[in-house]
Amino acid sequence: MLEVLDGAGLGSEAEEILAHLGVTEPGNWEGTNVLNLRDGSWSQRPPGWERARAALLDRRADRVRPGLDDKRLTSWNALMIAALAESGASLREPRYLDAASACGEFLLEGMRDAEGRLLRSYNRGRAHLNAYLEDHAFLIEALLALYEATFEPRWYEAARETAESMIERFGDEARGGFFTTSDDHEQLIARRKDLDDHPIPSGNASAALGLLRLEALSGDRRWGEWGEGVLRLLAGPAEQHPQALAYLLTAIDFHLSPTREVALIGPATGDRNSTAELEAAVRARYRPHLVLAGGVEGSAEPALLTNRAAAGDAAAAYVCERFTCKAPVSTPEALRALLD
C-alpha cells in the first residue's frame, strides 16, 4: 500500500494517510490490514487524501470485484412500503406515498407466477422462487398501510386476497399459526414455523397483527380467529422470552387493548380531500390501537364504511369499537376529543 501511495507522489503525506486508514505494521486484523477510518468519519481528511483515494481505487480495479447482491425480495420491499405509507400519510409527503404505491404495484403485478401465486425474489427482469410466509404476511401489513394512507379500495382488496392465499397455503388448522413454507412448496423433511422476531418480525407475528387489523376493518371474525391462533401458539414463549418475540407482543397488545375503528365519510359528490382535516386529527398523535377507513357516502368496502352517512355537505367521522359506533362528529376538535 505504501508503494501505491509513493507512486502517486504523496511522499511524507503517505504515513499520515495510512494512519488515517488504520494501517499498522503488524496489521489490524489477523496479521493483515483492513482499511477503516480511524475517527469513524470523513470530516477530517489528511493532506493528499483525494490523490491517495484515486491511486488506491485504481489499484483496486485490477482485482475481481465482489459480487453485488442486487435482487429484490418481496418481504423486504413490503417492509419498506409500510414505512413509506405510514410516514407519507403522517408527514403529508406525497413523494413517500407515490414511492409506496409504485412499489406496491410492482409486487402485485411483477412478483407473480403464471397461476397468480406470489413469488419471493426478482432480479434481471425475472421473478422466481415460491414466496414464504414472511412475504405474504409483510405484504398484508404493507397493503393495509397503503389503504389507510390513501383510502384506495384496491389496496384493501389486495390485502384480503393475500390473506386468503396465506391461510389456504400456510395455515396450520391443527395447532394454529402458520408454516414457513406453503403446501405446494418443494418437498422438505419437515415444515417448520419461524417464531422469533430477530432481526425482522417473524412471519407468524406479522401474520397475526395483519389479520387482527384486517378483522378490525372488515368485522370478519375469521381473520381474527387465525390471528388469535398465532397468539395462543406463542403466548407462552413470548412471556418467557419477550426480547425474542417483541413483534408478537405488539400483536398481543393490539389484541388485548380496546381498538378504535375510525370511519371517515365524505359527501357523495366530494373527493379524497373532503376528509383531509378529519384525517389529520386522527394522525395528530401516535395511535397504535386504531384502524382507519375512508371513502364517500355509499362506499361498501371495507365493511367499516357500510351504511355510514356524511354530515350533509361536510365529512363525518365515526369512532367505533367492534363496529359499535358513537354518534358521528364533523369537526377535528370533536374527533380529537373522542379519540383522546
C-alpha positions as semicolon CSV with decimal commas, in nm:
position;residue;x (nm);y (nm);z (nm)
1;M;0,000;0,000;0,000
2;L;0,284;0,236;0,081
3;E;0,421;0,159;-0,267
4;V;0,091;0,266;-0,423
5;L;0,090;0,594;-0,231
6;D;0,451;0,664;-0,311
7;G;0,372;0,603;-0,677
8;A;0,107;0,873;-0,653
9;G;0,375;1,118;-0,544
10;L;0,249;1,158;-0,189
11;G;0,585;1,125;-0,014
12;S;0,568;1,227;0,352
13;E;0,190;1,257;0,335
14;A;0,159;0,880;0,289
15;E;0,231;0,796;0,653
16;E;-0,049;1,023;0,776
17;I;-0,292;0,873;0,525
18;L;-0,203;0,518;0,631
19;A;-0,261;0,611;0,994
20;H;-0,593;0,770;0,899
21;L;-0,694;0,438;0,740
22;G;-0,595;0,239;1,047
23;V;-0,298;0,068;0,880
24;T;-0,028;-0,059;1,118
25;E;0,295;-0,253;1,060
26;P;0,176;-0,570;1,241
27;G;-0,170;-0,540;1,085
28;N;-0,504;-0,459;1,244
29;W;-0,674;-0,793;1,177
30;E;-0,504;-1,134;1,189
31;G;-0,173;-1,004;1,058
32;T;-0,317;-0,804;0,772
33;N;-0,475;-0,462;0,739
34;V;-0,841;-0,388;0,678
35;L;-0,889;-0,026;0,582
36;N;-1,111;0,171;0,817
37;L;-1,140;0,536;0,912
38;R;-0,961;0,592;1,238
39;D;-1,200;0,860;1,364
40;G;-1,507;0,697;1,212
41;S;-1,593;0,990;0,988
42;W;-1,491;1,169;0,670
43;S;-1,484;1,510;0,836
44;Q;-1,105;1,534;0,892
45;R;-0,918;1,425;0,580
46;P;-0,537;1,437;0,577
47;P;-0,341;1,628;0,309
48;G;-0,325;1,443;-0,019
49;W;-0,637;1,242;0,056
50;E;-0,801;1,274;-0,286
51;R;-0,484;1,168;-0,472
52;A;-0,441;0,874;-0,232
53;R;-0,802;0,767;-0,277
54;A;-0,773;0,778;-0,657
55;A;-0,449;0,576;-0,652
56;L;-0,595;0,309;-0,422
57;L;-0,910;0,284;-0,632
58;D;-0,700;0,246;-0,948
59;R;-0,506;-0,042;-0,790
60;R;-0,830;-0,199;-0,666
61;A;-0,966;-0,200;-1,022
62;D;-0,706;-0,466;-1,113
63;R;-0,879;-0,718;-0,882
64;V;-1,204;-0,905;-0,936
65;R;-1,490;-0,703;-0,792
66;P;-1,703;-0,869;-0,522
67;G;-2,043;-0,994;-0,626
68;L;-2,331;-0,749;-0,591
69;D;-2,647;-0,872;-0,421
70;D;-2,896;-0,669;-0,623
71;K;-3,202;-0,894;-0,607
72;R;-3,536;-0,758;-0,483
73;L;-3,718;-0,951;-0,212
74;T;-4,094;-0,930;-0,170
75;S;-4,072;-0,929;0,210
76;W;-3,812;-0,653;0,240
77;N;-3,991;-0,435;-0,014
78;A;-4,315;-0,484;0,178
79;L;-4,148;-0,358;0,495
80;M;-4,037;-0,050;0,303
81;I;-4,386;0,006;0,163
82;A;-4,537;0,011;0,511
83;A;-4,275;0,256;0,637
84;L;-4,321;0,489;0,338
85;A;-4,701;0,474;0,354
86;E;-4,720;0,548;0,724
87;S;-4,463;0,827;0,714
88;G;-4,609;0,974;0,396
89;A;-4,957;0,993;0,547
90;S;-4,836;1,134;0,879
91;L;-4,599;1,389;0,725
92;R;-4,824;1,465;0,428
93;E;-4,538;1,391;0,192
94;P;-4,671;1,278;-0,149
95;R;-4,327;1,156;-0,264
96;Y;-4,332;0,886;0,004
97;L;-4,686;0,780;-0,087
98;D;-4,601;0,772;-0,456
99;A;-4,296;0,552;-0,389
100;A;-4,500;0,318;-0,167
101;S;-4,775;0,290;-0,431
102;A;-4,527;0,224;-0,712
103;C;-4,358;-0,050;-0,511
104;G;-4,695;-0,200;-0,417
105;E;-4,795;-0,215;-0,783
106;F;-4,465;-0,382;-0,870
107;L;-4,510;-0,653;-0,607
108;L;-4,870;-0,724;-0,701
109;E;-4,806;-0,732;-1,075
110;G;-4,442;-0,830;-1,120
111;M;-4,394;-1,083;-0,841
112;R;-4,641;-1,349;-0,959
113;D;-4,614;-1,683;-1,133
114;A;-4,839;-1,799;-1,415
115;E;-5,106;-1,910;-1,165
116;G;-5,102;-1,578;-0,982
117;R;-4,912;-1,704;-0,676
118;L;-4,675;-1,468;-0,502
119;L;-4,303;-1,510;-0,570
120;R;-4,005;-1,439;-0,347
121;S;-3,718;-1,288;-0,546
122;Y;-3,668;-1,070;-0,853
123;N;-3,350;-1,000;-1,050
124;R;-3,255;-0,918;-1,407
125;G;-3,612;-0,898;-1,527
126;R;-3,726;-1,230;-1,379
127;A;-3,921;-1,317;-1,066
128;H;-3,881;-1,667;-0,927
129;L;-3,888;-1,889;-0,616
130;N;-4,204;-1,963;-0,419
131;A;-4,283;-1,689;-0,169
132;Y;-4,252;-1,772;0,201
133;L;-4,482;-1,689;0,489
134;E;-4,300;-1,364;0,565
135;D;-4,351;-1,245;0,206
136;H;-4,728;-1,286;0,241
137;A;-4,752;-1,154;0,598
138;F;-4,538;-0,845;0,541
139;L;-4,730;-0,774;0,220
140;I;-5,063;-0,787;0,403
141;E;-4,940;-0,529;0,653
142;A;-4,796;-0,316;0,372
143;L;-5,120;-0,320;0,173
144;L;-5,325;-0,225;0,478
145;A;-5,085;0,061;0,550
146;L;-5,123;0,175;0,188
147;Y;-5,502;0,157;0,217
148;E;-5,508;0,359;0,539
149;A;-5,275;0,617;0,383
150;T;-5,463;0,658;0,053
151;F;-5,814;0,515;0,108
152;E;-5,783;0,343;-0,230
153;P;-6,001;0,026;-0,213
154;R;-5,765;-0,168;-0,443
155;W;-5,506;-0,196;-0,164
156;Y;-5,763;-0,329;0,082
157;E;-5,889;-0,583;-0,171
158;A;-5,533;-0,696;-0,241
159;A;-5,471;-0,737;0,133
160;R;-5,777;-0,959;0,163
161;E;-5,673;-1,171;-0,136
162;T;-5,321;-1,211;0,003
163;A;-5,461;-1,311;0,342
164;E;-5,685;-1,573;0,181
165;S;-5,388;-1,723;-0,001
166;M;-5,175;-1,719;0,313
167;I;-5,435;-1,900;0,522
168;E;-5,508;-2,157;0,249
169;R;-5,145;-2,239;0,172
170;F;-4,960;-2,179;0,501
171;G;-5,218;-2,219;0,778
172;D;-5,194;-2,498;1,037
173;E;-5,553;-2,581;1,127
174;A;-5,448;-2,849;1,377
175;R;-5,212;-2,650;1,600
176;G;-5,260;-2,289;1,497
177;G;-5,018;-2,047;1,343
178;F;-4,855;-2,069;1,003
179;F;-4,581;-2,276;0,843
180;T;-4,283;-2,100;0,689
181;T;-4,335;-2,275;0,354
182;S;-4,654;-2,328;0,157
183;D;-4,828;-2,660;0,100
184;D;-4,719;-2,650;-0,266
185;H;-4,353;-2,577;-0,186
186;E;-4,082;-2,826;-0,274
187;Q;-4,090;-3,133;-0,050
188;L;-3,897;-3,085;0,276
189;I;-3,817;-3,324;0,560
190;A;-4,040;-3,116;0,784
191;R;-4,240;-2,793;0,755
192;R;-4,114;-2,557;1,023
193;K;-4,257;-2,238;1,169
194;D;-4,046;-1,926;1,211
195;L;-4,115;-1,780;1,553
196;D;-3,856;-1,527;1,674
197;D;-3,851;-1,162;1,577
198;H;-3,480;-1,120;1,506
199;P;-3,363;-0,926;1,315
200;I;-3,701;-0,859;1,150
201;P;-4,052;-0,964;1,256
202;S;-4,129;-1,331;1,219
203;G;-4,382;-1,433;0,960
204;N;-4,616;-1,556;1,232
205;A;-4,606;-1,233;1,435
206;S;-4,663;-1,022;1,125
207;A;-4,944;-1,251;1,011
208;A;-5,114;-1,220;1,350
209;L;-5,105;-0,840;1,354
210;G;-5,209;-0,808;0,990
211;L;-5,505;-1,044;1,034
212;L;-5,619;-0,871;1,354
213;R;-5,612;-0,535;1,176
214;L;-5,798;-0,687;0,882
215;E;-6,069;-0,810;1,121
216;A;-6,099;-0,461;1,273
217;L;-6,157;-0,309;0,928
218;S;-6,390;-0,578;0,797
219;G;-6,571;-0,712;1,103
220;D;-6,496;-1,063;0,976
221;R;-6,419;-1,287;1,274
222;R;-6,245;-1,543;1,055
223;W;-5,943;-1,317;1,018
224;G;-5,929;-1,260;1,392
225;E;-5,956;-1,630;1,471
226;W;-5,649;-1,708;1,262
227;G;-5,462;-1,421;1,421
228;E;-5,557;-1,538;1,769
229;G;-5,436;-1,887;1,677
230;V;-5,083;-1,744;1,644
231;L;-5,115;-1,569;1,980
232;R;-5,227;-1,887;2,155
233;L;-4,943;-2,081;1,997
234;L;-4,672;-1,834;2,102
235;A;-4,805;-1,661;2,414
236;G;-4,604;-1,893;2,643
237;P;-4,270;-1,841;2,468
238;A;-4,340;-1,467;2,448
239;E;-4,386;-1,449;2,824
240;Q;-4,065;-1,643;2,887
241;H;-3,855;-1,473;2,617
242;P;-4,009;-1,132;2,546
243;Q;-3,695;-0,991;2,385
244;A;-3,704;-1,264;2,123
245;L;-4,070;-1,211;2,031
246;A;-4,110;-0,834;2,051
247;Y;-4,326;-0,801;1,741
248;L;-4,554;-1,076;1,863
249;L;-4,601;-0,872;2,181
250;T;-4,711;-0,585;1,956
251;A;-4,981;-0,810;1,811
252;I;-5,084;-0,927;2,160
253;D;-5,103;-0,564;2,275
254;F;-5,323;-0,475;1,977
255;H;-5,550;-0,771;2,050
256;L;-5,591;-0,706;2,423
257;S;-5,628;-0,327;2,406
258;P;-5,955;-0,156;2,315
259;T;-5,922;-0,099;1,942
260;R;-6,079;0,209;1,785
261;E;-6,221;0,172;1,436
262;V;-6,249;0,510;1,267
263;A;-6,455;0,561;0,951
264;L;-6,425;0,892;0,766
265;I;-6,716;0,958;0,528
266;G;-6,718;1,238;0,272
267;P;-7,019;1,365;0,077
268;A;-7,110;1,152;-0,225
269;T;-7,014;1,439;-0,454
270;G;-6,688;1,503;-0,268
271;D;-6,334;1,391;-0,338
272;R;-6,041;1,242;-0,147
273;N;-5,964;1,578;0,018
274;S;-6,308;1,615;0,176
275;T;-6,194;1,415;0,479
276;A;-5,843;1,563;0,497
277;E;-5,897;1,770;0,813
278;L;-6,052;1,479;1,000
279;E;-5,776;1,250;0,882
280;A;-5,515;1,496;1,010
281;A;-5,684;1,490;1,352
282;V;-5,653;1,112;1,364
283;R;-5,286;1,127;1,268
284;A;-5,203;1,412;1,506
285;R;-5,052;1,164;1,751
286;Y;-4,936;0,803;1,760
287;R;-5,236;0,572;1,792
288;P;-5,125;0,206;1,772
289;H;-5,466;0,067;1,868
290;L;-5,660;0,220;1,580
291;V;-5,757;0,129;1,225
292;L;-5,870;0,388;0,974
293;A;-6,101;0,367;0,674
294;G;-6,222;0,644;0,445
295;G;-6,449;0,698;0,149
296;V;-6,750;0,883;0,019
297;E;-7,109;0,821;0,120
298;G;-7,229;0,491;-0,022
299;S;-6,892;0,312;0,000
300;A;-6,922;-0,055;0,089
301;E;-6,560;-0,171;0,132
302;P;-6,418;-0,209;0,385
303;A;-6,731;-0,303;0,577
304;L;-6,647;-0,035;0,835
305;L;-6,774;0,220;0,579
306;T;-7,105;0,047;0,507
307;N;-7,423;0,246;0,580
308;R;-7,232;0,547;0,711
309;A;-7,364;0,890;0,615
310;A;-7,181;1,218;0,572
311;A;-7,284;1,527;0,769
312;G;-7,473;1,694;0,487
313;D;-7,219;1,876;0,274
314;A;-6,943;1,807;0,529
315;A;-6,743;1,496;0,607
316;A;-6,827;1,291;0,915
317;A;-6,615;1,072;1,141
318;Y;-6,744;0,761;1,316
319;V;-6,546;0,625;1,611
320;C;-6,635;0,264;1,682
321;E;-6,532;-0,035;1,893
322;R;-6,618;-0,374;1,744
323;F;-6,845;-0,193;1,495
324;T;-7,049;-0,026;1,771
325;C;-7,017;0,343;1,696
326;K;-7,064;0,668;1,882
327;A;-7,259;0,949;1,721
328;P;-7,069;1,089;1,422
329;V;-6,877;1,415;1,451
330;S;-6,777;1,656;1,178
331;T;-6,502;1,873;1,326
332;P;-6,139;1,789;1,400
333;E;-6,179;1,916;1,757
334;A;-6,471;1,685;1,830
335;L;-6,290;1,389;1,674
336;R;-5,976;1,450;1,878
337;A;-6,189;1,466;2,193
338;L;-6,343;1,126;2,115
339;L;-6,006;0,967;2,041
340;D;-5,819;1,118;2,335
